[in-house]
């Protein structure tokens, strides 16, 4: 079993939770307006459209390509600036976490089934997230 799908637009890293307290009770949350919510929905929808179904506790391999569009500020009249960074800013691990959470209950029962993760973060012509899910037993 192998499923591949893509989501157009810059990948969105999983943010840190905000904490609020009411009396002695604390509550951790991510604001409803954060882009991660729409990103997770897009990932889940694309996975379902590609035929993803929760597997029966099989170990899985997750291959992810996180491609970001270069900002215009990285260029000058003669092309790419020498001072332009070679890699996009978000941590690759934070981007992976959002994808894994989005696929819980969609491509697997729980992300603990993911035994191997191969992730690439880069700049490219178009912003896109490409995800491939493979069964390790195959």
VEXFISE-914659 format. One record per atom (N, C-alpha, C): x, y, z. Coordinates in steps of 0.001 Angstrom, whole numbers, plus 524288, in hexadecimal, padded with zeros to 5 digits. Example, Ala and Ser with C-alpha at 12.3 -4.5 7.8 and 13.67 -1.06 7.14 Angstrom:
BEGIN
833867E9C681E78/8300C7EE6C81E78/833907F31C81E78/832327F73681BA8/835667FBDC81BE4/832648001E81EBE/
// end
This chain:
BEGIN
803497FB6B80000/800008000080000/80378804D780000/80282808577FC7B/8052980D687FC5B/80148811737FA6D/800FB815BE7FD2A/7FD7681A027FBC8/800BB81EF77FB80/80014821F77F754/802D0826EA7F6B3/7FED682B267F583/7FF7082F9A7F80B/7FC008340E7F707/7FEFC839187F813/7FCDE83D787F62D/7FF7C8427D7F6F4/7FB87846BB7F851/7FD8084ABD7FAEB/7FA6584F347FC88/7FD518540E7FAB3/7FAC3857557F7A3/7FD4185C167F5B2/7FD7C860387F9F8/801868636B7F9CA/80245867987FD99/806B7866518014C/808BE86A68803DD/80D0B8699B80783/80B7C865E680BE5/80EDA8623780D4F/80DD285EDC811CE/80D4F8622A816C8/80A178605A81A6B/809208633F81F40/80B3E86019823DB/80EE286259826CD/810F285F8882B58/80D0C85F7082FD5/80D4E85B4B832EE/80A1085ADC837A0/80BDA85F1483B7E/808518628C83D3B/809E48669F840F1/80A168648984681/80C7E8677E849D7/80C5F8663B84F6B/80701867B185184/8051B864A685534/8000D865C685786/8005E86AA885AEF/7FC1586D7985B1B/7FB8C871DF85EBC/7F90D86FB6863AC/7FA298723186802/7F81F8707086D10/7F4D8874D486F69/7F0498736A87144/7ECFD877148741B/7EB6D8748B87943/7EA59877B487D1D/7E8DB875948823A/7E3EC878488842A/7E0858752388665/7DBDA8771A88907/7DBF7874CF88E79/7DD508781B89223/7DDE88761D89772/7E25B8723A8979D/7E19686DC2899F8/7E5CE869EC89A6B/7E64F866638959B/7E3138674389191/7E30B863D288CFE/7E5C78666688863/7E95686386885FB/7EC138656088154/7E9F08628A87C90/7EA0B8652C8782B/7E8088630287346/7EBE28645586EE9/7ED9F8606786C07/7F11D8612C86790/7EDE38610586291/7EF048649285EE8/7EBF9864D985A12/7EF318675B855BC/7ED5C86686850F6/7EF738693F84C66/7EB0586CBE84A83/7EBFA871D4849D0/7E7C88755A84826/7E4FE873678433C/7DFDE873FE84312/7DCB78721983EAB/7DE2D874B283988/7E0778794D839D0/7E1DD87C268350E/7E72287A76832C5/7E9F3876FD83568/7EF228755A83389/7EE9E8721C82E8A/7F24D872D982AFC/7F23A87033825E7/7F2CF86A488264B/7F4B38684082AA1/7F5768629782B22/7F05885F9F82A98/7EC0D861EB82C3A/7E70185F3782C06/7E55685E3A82656/7E5C58622C822FF/7E46C8618181D74/7E84685DCA81ACE/7ED3A85E0F81C53/7F14085AA981A17/7F01E854F281B67/7EECF853DB8204C/7ED7A84E81821DF/7E8B984C7D81EE9/7E4AF84FC881E4E/7E00284E2C81B5A/7E16884CEF815B5/7E4C5850258135C/7E66584F3580DED/7E96684A1680D71/7ECB7848F781132/7EFB38440E81128/7EC0683F67811AE/7E87683FA381566/7E4C283B5581639/7E16383A8481161/7DF7C83EBB80F07/7DC3883E4B80A51/7DF3A83BEB805C2/7E40F83DAD80508/7E73E83B98800C2/7E879835D6801A0/7E970834558067B/7EA8C82ED6807B8/7E5C582B72806A2/7E13D82D468083E/7DC6582A578073D/7DB61829DC80163/7DC3B82E177FE7E/7DB7582E017F8D5/7DF3F82A3B7F62C/7E3D7829787F880/7E7BD825D97F654/7E6AC820327F7E8/7E2BE81F627FB42/7E14681A1A7FCC2/7E36381844801F8/7E50A81BE280548/7E71B81A6080A5F/7E2D18182F80DD8/7E4248140E810A5/7E0B1811CD8149E/7E41B8103581938/7E21C8108B81DFB/7E54E80F0882280/7E7158095982215/7EC1980880822C7/7EE4E8034182273/7EDE18008A827B9/7EE337FB74827A2/7EDA17F84782C60/7F2E87F79482F0F/7F4A67FB8B831A5/7F96B7FB62834C7/7FE3D7F98C831D1/7FE777FA7882CBC/803127F91A829AB/8070D7FD8982A1C/80C1B7FC4E82A67/810078007682A72/8102B8033182522/8108F8085482544/8105280B6F82081/8152580ED681FE1/8164B8101B81AF0/81A62813D4819A1/817BD818A481761/8196981D2A8193A/81743822238177D/81B9982527814BC/81AC28265F80FC0/81E898296280CB2/81C0182EA680B84/81EA1832DC80D11/81C5C8381880C96/8202C83BB0809C4/81E2183EAA80602/8211C842D58037F/81E55847ED804DC/8211F84B6780779/81F158508680901/821BE8549880591/81EE885689801C2/8213885A3D7FE0C/81EC385F947FEC8/822058636680004/8205A868B9800FC/821B886C337FC5A/81E6B86FFF7FB56/81F90873CC7F745/8233A877E97F98F/8273E8794D7F6A3/82AEB87D4B7F887/8283F882A37F8B8/82905885937FCEE/826E488ADD7FD2A/8299788E737F939/826E1892627F773/82925896197F3B8/82DE1898E47F609/82E148994B7FB34/8327889BF27FDC7/837A4898F27FD2D/8377B894197FB56/83C3A891097FA7E/83ECA892487F540/83C28895747F21C/83E11896A87ECDE/83F5E89C727EC56/842F989D9D7E8BB/843F78A2F77E711/843BB8A2FD7E11D/845368A73F7DEAC/844C88A7AD7D8FA/847F88A3937D60F/84C308A1C07D857/84F8589DED7D5AC/84E4F8984B7D726/84A49897747DA52/848D0892217DBBC/848E0891467E19B/849FE88C717E326/84A0C88B047E8AD/84E8D88DBA7EB7E/84D5C890317EFE7/85163892D97F2FC/8552E88ED87F542/85A1D890657F5C9/85E0388CF17F82F/85CC688BFC7FDEE/85A0288F958005E/858B688F20805EE/8539588C33806DF/850EF88A80802BC/84BFB887B080354/84CF88826F80600/849A0880FF809BE/84A6087BF380C5F/8499887761808A1/84C478730F809C2/84BD386E6F8066A/8472286B0F807E3/8455986B7580CD6/840DB8686980E9C/83C9A86BF9810CF/837A886A6481048/8335D86D6381295/833C686D6B81887/8313A8712081AF9/831B58720582090/82F0F86DF082410/82A4986C408230D/827BF868CF826E8/82AD6863CA827E5/82AC0861FD82CBD/82D3B85D0382E10/82A628589982B44/82D4C85517828F5/82AF7850B282630/827C884D51829F1/8299984CBF82ED1/826D08497D832A0/8217684BB8833FA/820FE850E78342F/81BE08534983541/8181C85280830BB/81A258528582BF1/816D08518682762/814F984BD682751/8186B8483F828AE/81708842B2828CD/812AC841BC82CBF/813038441983152/80F268433383579/809A6844AB833A8/8091284906830FA/803EB84A9682F06/801B4846B282B1E/8051684492827C9/8036A840B9823E4/801D183BAA82695/80505839D782A45/803AA8350D82D21/7FE778359683003/7FDA683A008328A/7F8BB83AD58355E/7F41383AEE831A8/7F4C383D3682D13/7F08283D7D82942/7EEF08381C82740/7F2A68347682730/7F19882F4482502/7EFD282B4882917/7EF9E82CD682E13/7ED708296183224/7E7B682848830E5/7E6598234F830C1/7E0FE821CB82F8F/7DFAD821F6829C8/7E354823CB8268C/7E27F8241D820E0/7E5D181FFA81E1D/7EAFC8201581F14/7EE9081C6181C94/7F0A08185182060/7EFD78193B8256A/7F168815958297C/7EE28816A882E48/7EE27812EE831E6/7EB1C813AE836B1/7EDC68179D83A45/7F2E88175C83AA6/7F5E181AF683DEB/7FB4681B9583B8A/7FD908203583BFF/8029A821178397A/8071981E0883BE7/8061481B0483FF9/80A238178784209/80B478131883E32/807DD8124783A50/808BF80E508364B/80D0380FEC83273/80E5F814E78325F/8125D816C882EC8/817B281555830FC/81A58811BA82E57/81F6D80FDF8301D/823F3812BF82D9D/82323814B1828E5/8273E817668260B/8250781C63823B3/827EC820A68244E/826708259C821E5/82B1C8279781ECA/82A2C828A9819D4/82E1E82B0781675/82BDF8303B814B7/82E568347E81653/82C3F839A881516/8306883D0F8128C/82EC283FE780E96/832238438780BD2/82F9F848E880C05/832B784CD880D71/830E48523E80D9F/8343385549809C5/831A18584780651/8349785B2180259/8316985FA980031/83426862EF7FD2C/83184866F47FA16/830A0864C47F4AB/82C618665F7F22A/82B3D864A57ECEA/82808868B57EA0A/826E78678D7E534/823E886B307E201/81E5B86BEB7E412/81BF38679F7E5B3/816A8867C87E7CD/816AA865B57ED5C/81352868077F0A0/812CC866297F5FD/80F23861767F609/810EE85D1F7F84E/80DD3858547F85C/80FC3854BF7FCBC/80C29851AC7FEC7/80D7E84D7280259/80C21848647FF90/80FE8844DF7FF1D/80F0683FCB7FCAC/80FB883BAB800EA/80BDC8383A8016D/80BF3834398057A/80B4A82EDD802EF/80E9E82B378048A/80E2C825CE802C2/80E008225C8079B/80A2A81EE3807E3/8099581B4980C40/80A4A815CE80A18/80DFA812DD80C5D/80F0780D8680AA6/80EB6809CF80F36/80CDA8051780E2A/80CDA800FE81213/812507FEA481239/814AA7FE2A816DB/81A007FC2C8174D/81A667F65D81614/816127F38181670/8162A7EDE281576/816597EC8580FB0/814F17F02980C57/8148E7EF11806C0/819C97EE2580437/
// end
